[in-house]
Amino acid sequence: MDPLTAHRRAQEAFAGILAEVTSAQLGDPTPCPAWTVLDLIDHVIGGNHRVAQRAGKQEQAPPRPETLGEAHRLSAVAANDTFASPAAMTAVFDLPVGPVPGKIFIRMRTTDVLAHAWDLAVALGQPTNLDTELAAQVLAATRQHLGPEFRGPGKPFGEEQPCPGDRPPADQLAAFLGRAVGT
């Protein structure tokens, strides 16, 4: 699957779960221990806007629309448009982890958005069988690129958790990224 399609589909998976969020659930916990539902949503929206900011297309995020769904949609469009620009895949983005080529950055964002769609689904008690084709592809790529240096306390990911092989690929991805997946 081409990287732009994968990124768009991850954003769509997130948007589909986001559409189910009620205002009463914004303070609920998520599988990300320090984050509420609202914190997680803000993280994804902010991360999307940072794509455009790191490319020099936005100095700061635009004012937030009234609804979280619209805020996410606009941020996803900004990220997609940035990644779709002619030189984006070869451009180098200055990230907190260091300089990263666009072809790697888009994969990182796709994984992040899809993983947080899973987190949001779990927090809301929704099904976690998100875009199985995309989740299988992201899982395979993540298994190749996520080494032990990124796992553990103070690092982006926890240790891989057990997950039965018959679970949906999004569950397997979540477990690989360190989330506890019910059996």
N, C-alpha and C positions, 0 to 999 in steps of 0.2 A: 504494500500500500504506500502510495506516495506520502511524504511527510506532511504536506499541507492538508491532504485529505484526513490523515490520522489526527492531526491537531484539531481540525474542524469537528470531526466525529467525537473527540474527547470533550470538546466544548458543548456539543449537543447532548451528550450523555449527562454532563453536569447540569445543563439547563433543564433537562427533563426531570431530574430529581429536585432541583431548585424550585420548579413550578409547584411542587407539593408542600413547600415549607409554609407554615402559618406563623403569624407574629408571636403566638404563644410558645412556639418551639425555638425561638431565636436564642434563648438562654440555656437550652438543653445541652448536655455533654455530647461529645463526639469521641470516636476512637483515638483522636489526637488529644492526649491527656490535658494539655493546658488550654485547649480551645473549646469554646461553645460553638453552636451551629452558626451564629453570626460571625464569630472570629474566623471560622473556616471559610465562609462565604467571602468575607472581606479579604482573606488571604488570596483566594483565587482571582477575585476582581482586581486586587492590587497587583498581583503577579502579571496579569494580562496587560495592565497599563504600563508596568515596568518594561515590558518588551519594547513598546513604542518609545519609552523614555530612554532606554539604553541604546536604541538606534538613532536617537537625536530627533525623533519625530514629534515628541511631546516633551515640554519642559516639566510639566507636572500633570497629574491626572485631571481631567475636566471635572466640573461640578457633577456630583452624583445625582442621577434622576431619582424620582420619588420611589420607584419600586426596585427591589433587589434584582428581579428578573430583567428589567430594562438596563440596570447598571451592569449586570453580567453580560447581556447581549452587546452593549456598546463596547465594553472592554474586550470581549472576544473578537469583535470586528476589528478593533484597533490592533490586537495581536496578530490576527490572521492577515490583515492588510500589510503589516510590517514584514511578516515572514514571506508574504507573496511578492514583495518588491524584488526587482531584478537581481540585486547583489546580496540579498539577505542570507542565502545559504553559505556564501563564502565570506561574508562580513564577520569580523571578530567582535563579540559582545563582551564588555567588561563586566563580569559578574563577581559576586562576593567570593566565589571559589577560584577566581582568576579569569584570564581571557579564554573565551569559548567560541568556536566557530558556530555560525548560525545553524548549520546542519546538525550540530549536537544540541544547541540550545533549544531548537524546536522539539527535539526528542525529549529533552528534560521537561519542557513545559507540557507536552502531551502526557507524559507519565504522571506529572504532578496533578494535572487537572483530572485525569481519569482516576487516580488514587483517591483524590478528594471527593469525586463523585461517589465512589464506594463508601468513603467515610460518612458522607451526607446521607446516603441511602441507609446505612446502618443506624445512624442517629435518629432517623425518622421511622425506622422499622419497615422500610421499603425493600423490595427484592434487590438483590445485588448482582443479578445476572446481566450486567451492563454489556452492551455491544461486544458480543463474544468474539467476533473476528478481530476487532481492534484490541481487546484485552489480551487475546492469545499472542498477537504480534508484539504488543508492548512487553508482555511477560518474557517472551523469548529474547528480545533486545535487552531488557533490563538484566536478565540472567547473565548475559555476555559482558555487560559493562559495569555492574554494581559490585565492587569488590569489598573486602573486609575493612578497608581503610575508611569507608563511609558508614560503618555500623558501630553502634554502641553509645554509651553515655556521652552527651555533648556533640553527637554527630547526627546527620540528617535522618538516619534509619536505624531501627532496632535490629536485633538478630532475627533471622528468618524464623517464622512460626510454623507449626505443623498445619497441614491442610490436606484433606483427602484428595486424591487425584481425580475423583469424579465430581468435584465441585466446579462451578463455573470458573472460567479463566480470570475473571475480575477478583474472585475470592482468592485464587492461587496467587495473583499479583499482590493483593493486599498482604497475604501471609508472607510472601517473599520480601516485601518491604517492611515487615516487622509488626504487622497488625495481627491481633488475635482473631481468628476466624472460628466461629462456632462450628462444632462438628455435628 
